[in-house]
């Protein structure tokens, strides 16, 4: 039953990744064709991540009261309803609202699945286990942008695919036995959300930066790169191929990096991959063809495509188990903030700076986080 549960949870997160990858790329292309500016296009993409931020503070109490299974079902149904309505109710602000609801659903899914997995995984296997989790999300995210090729046949096809996959996931979840997160013996900590968040940040605040960075990268690439590429002479087919290449890179290295982080330590591996990812995006500034840019995306994905799962593993190393739900919430908040800043910053940069602007922004963010992780010295959990 434990193996079945893990397979179902990883399948759910792959659907979450597929939904995000599809919507970021598909809607940005549709809005670009409608003549929407890159800044407003980027703003519309932030709706999904605003939903993540709105939902995050309210996740822990329902989880402790109702358990993992009911929350996962609510998250899946939120996504199913919104994705089904998108092709029927088109409009800039309607899509923004539906993206916000999908963001809430995605946050429910990722919070519930991450907490369930980290709470039931031995610490010595955390990196490897969460690398499979990241692999599932990445595989879904890689397939999502490919649906942009269907819009010339009919715009409803990508939305229909997502709806069907979500329905299948719901049927799998119904077979799971419900479970609850570990409680603490301290009534003061148990009843005080602010105190738990404060303790989590004090112990593992540095472990939230990889999630922030991954959110910034993911949303910038999928929300801004289609606009950036179309304005620099690339066609839609090139965009639909280049974006999955980044995720393919992360799929290649996800499990090896997880195993290496179990053996050599999370901080050391995070520092190495962050500096390597910085170099990859810096080189991309000067690349002008799909092939050379694709190579940069491949290596960047291999280095920094595992940031989120490694960040969660690092956080689990540092926190006591009763703080893991709070840590997962804050990881989602960090991811959401990074994901909101990514399209906004990238969209403005494309409008103002032109060629190379997107990769200059990504290089700068990665370099700053690289130094912060390297010089940090967090204490281990009690």
C-alpha positions in Angstrom: 0.0 0.0 0.0 2.9 2.4 0.7 4.3 1.8 -2.8 0.9 2.3 -4.3 0.5 5.6 -2.3 3.9 6.8 -3.5 3.1 6.0 -7.1 -0.3 7.8 -6.9 1.3 10.9 -5.2 4.0 11.1 -7.9 1.3 10.7 -10.6 -0.6 13.6 -9.1 2.4 15.9 -9.0 3.1 15.1 -12.6 -0.4 16.2 -13.5 0.2 19.4 -11.5 3.4 20.0 -13.5 1.7 19.3 -16.8 -1.1 21.8 -16.0 1.4 24.5 -15.1 3.6 23.9 -18.1 0.7 23.8 -20.5 -1.0 26.9 -19.2 2.2 29.0 -19.0 3.1 28.3 -22.6 -0.3 27.9 -24.2 -1.9 31.0 -22.8 1.2 33.2 -23.4 1.2 32.2 -27.1 -2.6 32.8 -27.4 -2.4 36.2 -25.7 0.7 37.2 -27.8 -1.4 36.3 -30.9 -4.2 38.5 -29.6 -1.7 41.5 -29.4 -1.3 41.6 -25.6 1.9 43.3 -24.5 4.6 41.1 -22.9 4.3 43.0 -19.6 0.5 42.2 -19.5 1.1 38.7 -20.7 3.6 38.2 -17.8 1.1 39.7 -15.4 -1.6 37.3 -16.5 0.8 34.4 -15.8 1.2 35.6 -12.2 -2.5 34.6 -11.5 -1.5 31.0 -11.0 1.2 31.9 -8.5 -1.0 34.5 -6.7 -3.3 31.6 -6.1 -0.4 29.7 -4.5 0.3 32.6 -2.2 -3.3 33.1 -1.2 -3.8 29.4 -0.4 -0.5 28.8 1.5 -1.3 30.3 4.9 -4.6 28.3 5.2 -3.2 24.8 4.3 -1.9 23.5 7.6 -5.0 23.6 9.8 -7.3 21.7 7.3 -4.5 19.2 6.8 -4.2 18.5 10.5 -8.0 18.3 10.9 -9.0 16.3 7.7 -5.8 14.6 6.6 -4.1 14.3 3.3 -6.6 12.5 1.1 -9.5 15.0 1.3 -7.2 17.9 0.6 -5.8 16.2 -2.5 -9.3 15.6 -3.8 -10.3 19.2 -3.3 -7.1 20.3 -5.2 -7.8 18.0 -8.1 -11.4 19.1 -8.4 -10.4 22.8 -8.4 -8.0 22.2 -11.3 -10.6 20.1 -13.2 -13.3 22.8 -12.9 -11.0 25.7 -13.9 -9.3 23.9 -16.9 -12.7 22.8 -18.2 -14.1 26.4 -18.1 -11.0 28.0 -19.7 -11.8 27.3 -23.4 -15.5 28.2 -22.8 -15.0 31.5 -21.0 -12.2 33.4 -22.8 -10.9 36.8 -21.7 -7.9 38.4 -20.1 -9.4 38.8 -16.6 -11.4 35.6 -16.7 -8.3 33.6 -17.5 -6.5 35.5 -14.7 -9.2 34.4 -12.2 -9.2 30.8 -13.4 -5.4 30.7 -13.2 -5.7 32.0 -9.6 -8.1 29.1 -8.8 -5.8 26.6 -10.5 -2.9 28.0 -8.4 -4.9 27.4 -5.2 -5.6 23.8 -6.4 -1.9 23.2 -7.3 -0.8 24.5 -3.9 -3.2 22.2 -2.2 -1.8 19.2 -4.2 1.8 20.1 -3.8 1.5 20.9 -0.1 -0.3 17.7 0.7 1.8 15.4 -1.4 5.2 16.9 -0.3 4.2 16.8 3.4 2.9 13.2 3.1 6.1 12.0 1.4 8.6 13.9 3.6 6.8 12.8 6.7 7.0 9.1 5.8 10.5 8.9 4.2 13.7 8.0 6.2 16.1 10.9 6.2 18.9 8.8 4.6 16.6 8.2 1.6 15.1 11.7 1.4 17.2 12.9 -1.5 16.6 9.9 -3.7 12.9 9.7 -2.8 12.2 13.4 -3.5 14.2 13.2 -6.7 11.6 10.8 -8.0 9.0 13.3 -6.9 10.8 16.1 -8.8 11.2 13.7 -11.7 7.4 13.2 -11.9 6.8 17.0 -11.7 9.4 17.7 -14.3 8.1 15.0 -16.7 4.6 16.5 -16.5 6.0 20.0 -16.9 8.0 18.9 -20.0 5.0 17.5 -21.7 2.8 20.5 -21.0 4.4 23.0 -23.5 4.1 20.4 -26.3 0.3 20.9 -26.3 0.9 24.3 -27.9 1.2 22.4 -31.2 -2.5 21.5 -31.0 -3.8 25.1 -31.0 -3.7 25.2 -34.8 -6.0 22.2 -34.9 -8.4 23.3 -32.1 -7.7 25.3 -28.9 -9.8 23.0 -26.8 -7.6 19.9 -27.2 -4.9 20.8 -24.6 -7.6 21.7 -22.0 -9.4 18.4 -22.7 -6.2 16.4 -22.2 -5.6 18.0 -18.8 -9.2 17.4 -17.7 -9.1 13.7 -18.6 -5.8 13.3 -16.8 -7.2 15.0 -13.7 -10.2 12.8 -13.7 -8.0 9.7 -13.8 -6.0 11.0 -10.9 -9.1 11.5 -8.8 -10.1 7.9 -9.3 -6.6 6.8 -8.1 -6.7 8.9 -5.0 -10.1 7.5 -3.9 -8.3 4.1 -3.3 -5.8 5.7 -0.8 -6.2 5.3 2.9 -6.3 8.7 4.7 -3.5 9.7 7.0 -2.5 12.7 9.2 0.7 14.6 9.8 2.7 14.1 13.0 1.7 16.3 16.0 3.9 17.9 18.6 3.6 17.6 22.3 3.9 21.4 22.8 0.4 22.9 23.0 1.8 26.4 22.6 3.6 25.6 19.3 0.7 23.4 18.1 -1.8 26.2 18.4 0.3 29.1 17.2 0.8 29.2 13.4 3.0 32.4 13.6 5.3 30.7 16.1 5.7 27.6 13.9 6.5 29.8 10.9 9.0 31.8 12.9 10.7 28.7 14.1 10.8 27.2 10.6 12.4 30.3 9.1 14.9 30.4 12.0 15.9 26.8 11.5 15.6 26.3 7.7 15.1 29.8 6.1 18.1 29.2 3.8 16.5 26.0 2.4 13.6 28.1 1.1 15.8 29.9 -1.5 16.1 27.0 -3.9 12.3 26.8 -4.2 12.1 30.6 -4.7 14.8 30.4 -7.4 13.1 27.4 -9.2 9.8 29.2 -9.2 11.5 32.3 -10.7 13.2 30.2 -13.4 10.2 28.1 -14.3 7.7 30.9 -14.6 10.2 33.1 -16.5 11.1 30.4 -19.0 7.5 29.2 -19.6 5.8 32.6 -19.3 8.3 35.0 -20.9 10.4 32.8 -23.2 7.6 32.2 -25.8 7.2 36.0 -26.2 11.0 36.5 -26.1 11.5 33.8 -28.8 8.7 35.0 -31.1 10.1 38.5 -31.0 13.6 37.3 -31.8 12.7 35.3 -35.0 11.9 31.9 -33.5 8.7 30.0 -34.6 6.2 28.3 -32.4 7.6 24.9 -33.2 11.0 25.9 -31.9 9.4 27.3 -28.7 7.5 24.1 -28.1 10.7 22.1 -28.4 13.1 24.4 -26.6 11.1 24.6 -23.4 10.8 20.9 -22.8 14.6 20.6 -23.4 15.2 22.4 -20.1 13.0 20.0 -18.3 14.5 17.0 -20.1 17.9 18.2 -18.7 16.4 18.1 -15.2 15.0 14.6 -15.8 18.4 13.3 -16.7 20.1 14.6 -13.6 17.2 14.5 -11.0 17.9 11.1 -9.5 21.7 11.2 -9.7 21.7 14.6 -7.9 19.3 13.3 -5.3 21.6 10.3 -4.6 24.7 12.6 -4.6 23.0 14.9 -2.1 22.3 12.0 0.2 26.0 11.1 0.1 27.8 14.4 0.1 25.3 16.7 1.7 22.6 19.0 0.3 24.4 22.3 0.7 27.5 21.3 -1.2 25.4 19.9 -4.1 23.2 23.0 -4.2 26.2 25.4 -4.3 27.7 23.5 -7.2 24.6 23.3 -9.3 23.7 26.9 -8.7 27.0 28.2 -10.0 26.9 25.8 -12.9 23.4 26.9 -13.8 24.5 30.6 -13.6 27.2 29.8 -16.2 24.7 28.1 -18.5 22.3 31.0 -18.6 25.1 33.5 -19.0 26.3 31.7 -22.2 22.7 31.7 -23.4 22.8 35.5 -23.6 25.0 35.2 -26.7 23.2 32.3 -28.4 21.1 33.1 -31.5 20.0 29.7 -33.0 17.6 27.0 -31.7 20.4 24.4 -31.6 22.9 26.4 -29.5 20.1 27.8 -27.2 18.8 24.2 -26.9 22.2 23.1 -25.6 22.3 25.9 -23.0 18.8 24.9 -21.9 19.8 21.2 -21.6 22.8 22.0 -19.4 20.9 24.6 -17.4 18.1 22.0 -16.8 20.7 19.4 -15.7 22.1 21.8 -13.2 19.2 23.8 -11.7 16.1 21.7 -12.8 16.3 19.8 -9.5 16.4 22.9 -7.3 12.9 22.5 -5.9 13.2 18.9 -4.8 16.7 19.4 -3.4 15.5 22.5 -1.5 12.6 20.4 0.0 15.2 17.7 1.0 17.5 20.3 2.5 14.6 21.7 4.5 13.6 18.1 5.7 17.2 17.7 6.9 17.0 20.7 9.1 13.5 20.6 10.5 11.9 18.4 13.2 9.0 16.4 11.8 6.3 18.4 13.5 7.5 21.5 11.6 7.5 19.9 8.2 3.9 21.0 7.3 4.9 24.6 8.2 8.1 24.2 6.2 6.2 22.9 3.2 3.8 25.8 3.3 6.7 28.3 3.4 8.4 26.5 0.6 5.2 26.9 -1.4 5.2 30.6 -0.5 8.8 31.0 -1.6 8.1 29.2 -4.8 5.0 31.4 -5.4 6.8 34.7 -4.7 9.6 33.6 -7.1 7.0 32.5 -9.7 5.2 35.8 -9.5 8.3 37.9 -9.8 9.6 35.9 -12.7 7.1 36.8 -15.4 6.7 40.3 -14.2 10.5 41.0 -14.2 11.0 39.1 -17.4 8.1 40.9 -19.2 9.4 44.3 -18.2 12.9 43.4 -19.2 11.8 42.2 -22.7 10.0 45.5 -23.3 12.8 47.7 -22.0 16.1 45.8 -22.8 15.4 43.7 -25.8 17.8 41.0 -26.9 19.4 38.9 -24.2 17.3 40.6 -21.5 15.6 37.4 -20.2 18.8 35.5 -19.7 20.5 38.5 -18.0 17.8 38.5 -15.4 18.0 34.7 -14.8 21.8 34.9 -14.6 21.7 37.6 -12.0 19.1 35.8 -9.7 21.1 32.6 -9.8 24.3 34.2 -9.0 22.9 36.0 -5.9 21.3 32.8 -4.6 24.5 30.8 -5.3 26.5 33.1 -3.0 23.8 33.1 -0.3 23.7 29.3 -0.2 27.4 29.0 -0.2 28.1 31.3 2.7 25.2 30.1 4.9 25.7 27.9 7.9 22.3 26.6 9.2 22.1 24.5 12.3 20.8 21.0 12.2 17.4 20.1 13.6 17.0 19.0 17.2 
